[in-house]
C-alpha cells in the first residue's frame, strides 16, 4: 500500500530505510511541508539546522489525528499562489 502524505500532516520516523539507525530520532516529530512524487519534505520540530528534510514515504509514519485541518491547508495553498 502506497503511503500518501499531505502538507500539514504530522509525522514521525518509521524505523525503515535510512531511519532504521536513527536512534536519537525515535521520539522526533515533524510537519510535512510538501510532497512531490516519491519525496516528502519534513520540517522536524526543534531542529533549526534543516529547513526541510527530504524523506521517502516508507521512512515516515503519520501521527493519527494530528495536523492542520483541510480548510487551513487550502487557505495556505491559496496564499502561496
C-alpha positions as CSV (number, residue, x, y, z in Angstrom):
1,X,0.0,0.0,0.0
2,X,1.4,3.3,-1.0
3,X,1.6,5.9,1.7
4,X,0.4,9.4,0.8
5,X,1.3,12.5,2.8
6,X,-0.1,16.0,2.5
7,X,1.1,19.4,3.6
8,X,0.4,19.8,7.3
9,X,0.5,16.1,8.2
10,X,2.2,15.4,11.5
11,X,4.8,12.6,11.1
12,X,7.5,10.6,12.9
13,X,10.1,8.2,11.6
14,X,9.0,4.6,10.7
15,X,12.3,2.9,11.5
16,X,12.6,1.6,8.0
17,X,15.1,2.5,5.3
18,X,17.7,5.0,6.4
19,X,15.7,5.8,9.6
20,X,16.5,2.3,10.9
21,X,19.6,3.6,12.6
22,X,18.3,7.0,13.8
23,X,18.2,6.1,17.5
24,X,18.3,9.7,18.6
25,X,15.2,10.5,16.4
26,X,12.9,7.8,17.8
27,X,10.6,10.4,19.5
28,X,11.2,13.2,17.0
29,X,8.1,14.6,15.3
30,X,7.7,16.9,12.3
31,X,5.3,18.5,9.9
32,X,5.1,17.8,6.2
33,X,5.9,20.9,4.2
34,X,5.3,19.4,0.8
35,X,5.1,16.1,-1.0
36,X,6.2,15.6,-4.6
37,X,6.3,12.3,-6.4
38,X,8.3,9.9,-4.2
39,X,9.7,12.7,-2.0
40,X,8.2,14.0,1.3
41,X,9.7,17.2,2.7
42,X,9.6,17.4,6.5
43,X,10.4,20.2,9.0
44,X,11.4,18.5,12.2
45,X,10.3,20.0,15.5
46,X,13.1,21.7,17.4
47,X,15.6,21.4,14.6
48,X,16.8,24.7,13.2
49,X,19.7,23.3,11.2
50,X,17.5,21.8,8.5
51,X,15.0,23.9,6.6
52,X,13.4,20.7,5.2
53,X,14.5,17.1,5.2
54,X,13.8,15.1,2.1
55,X,12.4,11.7,3.0
56,X,10.7,8.8,1.2
57,X,7.2,7.7,2.3
58,X,8.5,4.4,3.6
59,X,10.7,6.3,6.1
60,X,7.7,8.1,7.7
61,X,4.6,7.2,9.5
62,X,1.7,9.6,10.1
63,X,0.7,10.6,13.6
64,X,-3.1,9.9,13.8
65,X,-5.4,12.8,14.5
66,X,-2.8,15.4,14.3
67,X,-2.1,18.1,11.7
68,X,-3.6,21.1,10.0
69,X,-7.3,20.9,9.2
70,X,-8.0,20.6,5.4
71,X,-9.6,24.1,5.3
72,X,-6.4,25.7,6.7
73,X,-4.3,23.8,4.1
74,X,-6.4,25.1,1.3
75,X,-6.0,28.7,2.7
76,X,-2.3,28.3,2.9
77,X,-2.1,27.0,-0.7
78,X,-4.2,29.9,-2.0
79,X,-1.9,32.4,-0.1
80,X,1.2,30.9,-1.7
81,X,-0.1,31.4,-5.2
